Amino acid sequence: MDKNINDILEYLQKFNGFNYSAYHIGMLERRIKNRIVKTNTDNVHNYYSFLTTIPDEPKRLTENFMINVSNFFRDPLCFELLARIFIPDLVKEKQKLNDDTLRVWSAGCSHGEEAYSLAILINEFREHEKLDLNLDLFATDYDEKAIESAQNGTYSPGSMKEVKLGLVEKYFVVKDGKYTVIPELKSMVHFSVYDLLQKNSHAPSESIFGDFDLILCRNVLIYFNLDFQEQIINRLHKSLAANGILVLGESEVLLPRHTDKFRPQSTYCKFFKKTGS
Ligand SMILES: C[S@@+](CC[C@H](N)C(=O)[O-])C[C@H]1O[C@@H](n2cnc3c(N)ncnc32)[C@H](O)[C@@H]1O
C-alpha cells in the first residue's frame, strides 16, 4: 500500500519521539516536500522508503521542521520598547520590593541572538543607571544544535544588521568576517535544551522555579496548532511572576480563552502583563 504523510510522521514519532500532532500540519507537509525535492525521491511513498532506510534521514527531517531563523534585535521596535519602558518599569517595581534581581527567559531562543540582545540591552540599562542589578537570564530551545551554536556565540554579518556600531565594538570580537560574543556577555546567559511541550515542568529546571519578570517567546507559537499554543501559553503564564510581562512575535496573537490571564500593554508590539495567579 502507498505510504502517506501520516505514515512519515508516525515513523518519526516512533523513531525519536517527535510530537508531530502539536504542529500545524500544513507546515509539516511543506517541510516534508522540501526533503522529497532535496533527496530526489519524487513522491511521499519513495521518500518513506528513503526515510526508513537511510540512517541520518530521520534526524535531517526533524531538523528541517525546526525553523531557526533569527537575528540580533529582531523587530527593533520591540527592543526599543523594552529598553525605554518595560525594563525600567519592571526594575522600579522590583526595587519597591527590595528585590535586586531581574529574572528573564528567552523561550525558543534559536541560536541565541534574542538572548544576547536582551543581555546587552539590560547590561546597558544597568550601566547607564548605575544600578546594582543582578540578571538571571535563561535561554532555551528544543533544538540541541541551536543551543550548542548559541553557547559558541559566533554569528555571520547577516544576523548583526540591527546591532549599533558602539555595541558591536563593546560586545563582539570580529575575526574572519564572523562576530563572536565576548566571554562577559556569554556568562550572562544560561542556555539549555528545553521542550516547551514537555509535561513534567513549567519552566527550565536550571531556573528552579520560574518566577520570571519577563518572558520572550517570539515566533515560536506560529508553528503549533491551537491546542498546543494554549498549553504553551498556560505554561508561560505559570512561569511568570505576578505582573510579569510576556512578549510574543509580531504575527502572533493570544487566544480569546487567554484574555482573563493577560492584559495587552502596547498597541505596537505584542506585550502582555500577567493578571491572576
Ligand atoms: C523562528 S525561531 C524563533 C527565534 C527567536 N525567538 C526569534 O524570534 O528570533 C523558532 C524556534 O522555536 C524552537 N522550537 C520549536 N519547537 C519547540 C519546542 N517544542 N520547544 C522549544 N522550542 C521549540 C525552534 O527550534 C526554533 O529555534
Ligand as a Chemical Component Dictionary entry (heavy atoms), coordinates in Angstrom:
data_LIG
# 
_chem_comp.id                   LIG 
_chem_comp.type                 NON-POLYMER 
_chem_comp.pdbx_formal_charge   0 
_chem_comp.three_letter_code    LIG 
# 
loop_
_chem_comp_atom.comp_id 
_chem_comp_atom.atom_id 
_chem_comp_atom.alt_atom_id 
_chem_comp_atom.type_symbol 
_chem_comp_atom.charge 
_chem_comp_atom.model_Cartn_x 
_chem_comp_atom.model_Cartn_y 
_chem_comp_atom.model_Cartn_z 
_chem_comp_atom.pdbx_ordinal 
LIG C1  C1  C 0  11.904 31.111 14.385 1  
LIG S1  S1  S 1  12.770 30.603 15.807 2  
LIG C2  C2  C 0  12.487 31.963 16.887 3  
LIG C3  C3  C 0  13.783 32.503 17.484 4  
LIG C4  C4  C 0  13.618 33.791 18.286 5  
LIG N1  N1  N 0  12.696 33.630 19.369 6  
LIG C5  C5  C 0  13.194 34.929 17.399 7  
LIG O1  O1  O 0  12.053 35.385 17.482 8  
LIG O2  O2  O -1 14.015 35.379 16.589 9  
LIG C6  C6  C 0  11.684 29.331 16.468 10 
LIG C7  C7  C 0  12.396 28.442 17.477 11 
LIG O3  O3  O 0  11.420 27.648 18.176 12 
LIG C8  C8  C 0  12.045 26.442 18.505 13 
LIG N2  N2  N 0  11.052 25.403 18.862 14 
LIG C9  C9  C 0  10.204 24.720 18.054 15 
LIG N3  N3  N 0  9.502  23.807 18.761 16 
LIG C10 C10 C 0  9.902  23.941 20.047 17 
LIG C11 C11 C 0  9.546  23.278 21.253 18 
LIG N4  N4  N 0  8.643  22.292 21.280 19 
LIG N5  N5  N 0  10.169 23.669 22.417 20 
LIG C12 C12 C 0  11.101 24.662 22.404 21 
LIG N6  N6  N 0  11.482 25.325 21.297 22 
LIG C13 C13 C 0  10.892 24.962 20.129 23 
LIG C14 C14 C 0  12.802 26.098 17.231 24 
LIG O4  O4  O 0  13.824 25.133 17.468 25 
LIG C15 C15 C 0  13.347 27.463 16.825 26 
LIG O5  O5  O 0  14.656 27.677 17.278 27 
# 
loop_
_chem_comp_bond.comp_id 
_chem_comp_bond.atom_id_1 
_chem_comp_bond.atom_id_2 
_chem_comp_bond.value_order 
_chem_comp_bond.pdbx_ordinal 
LIG C1  S1  SING 1  
LIG S1  C2  SING 2  
LIG S1  C6  SING 3  
LIG C2  C3  SING 4  
LIG C3  C4  SING 5  
LIG C4  N1  SING 6  
LIG C4  C5  SING 7  
LIG C5  O1  DOUB 8  
LIG C5  O2  SING 9  
LIG C6  C7  SING 10 
LIG C7  O3  SING 11 
LIG C7  C15 SING 12 
LIG O3  C8  SING 13 
LIG C8  N2  SING 14 
LIG C8  C14 SING 15 
LIG N2  C9  SING 16 
LIG N2  C13 SING 17 
LIG C9  N3  DOUB 18 
LIG N3  C10 SING 19 
LIG C10 C11 SING 20 
LIG C10 C13 DOUB 21 
LIG C11 N4  SING 22 
LIG C11 N5  DOUB 23 
LIG N5  C12 SING 24 
LIG C12 N6  DOUB 25 
LIG N6  C13 SING 26 
LIG C14 O4  SING 27 
LIG C14 C15 SING 28 
LIG C15 O5  SING 29 
# 
